[in-house]
């Protein structure tokens, strides 16, 4: 299947019958002996009060926020996401799932009998990847906002302008890539990007929109903005 390459501001319409998607970030390791880039991808399920996307808020106080900050654990007993033995985590209803942390962009090999995937992932293995079962999402959810951050960016003096060949891809349930959005040099000096959003359409289908909005906001600031 051909891959549709998006430019900033463009959108890809998912066919209505597509009810499960995989999406994730891929990037190359740095040249030389510098510290590796540890990119994290976060996906926030949002509602649009009064139909206004500019007032987007976390659905149910973050019960469907695929972000490490919401994972239940000894230090966060009130977290809304369950953590699995392999380090992955998911919503309690199983509609959203995030693979274990990938600190290189290339990940490890995928086994054909993996519980979450059928066959490999383009033969490249895992990366910062998440799965959305669109058919299971609560009906009130209008948007899935995808953000990327660089872990420990300030200490390592890293920013997205130094990350090579980074892109986000969207795949169907059979792991066939549908579209991708390349992150370009325009994000130099930025440590945070709203990469894209999945937007629910009036007919119940979804559209993947390449947002490409860079900033230096911390993850906590992003979460608070969605809760305000």
ABEGO torsion letter per residue (X at the ends): XBBBBBBBGBBBBBBAABABBBBBBBBBBBBEABBBBBBBBBBBBBBBBGGBAAABBBBGGGABBBBAAABBBAABAABABBBBAAGBBBBAAGABBBBBBBAAGAEBBBBAABAABBEBBGGAEBBBBBBBBAAABBAABABBBBBBBBBGAAAAGBBAAABBGBBBBBBBAAGBBABBBBBBAAABGBABBBABBBBBBAAGBBBBBBAGBBBABBAAAAAAAAAX
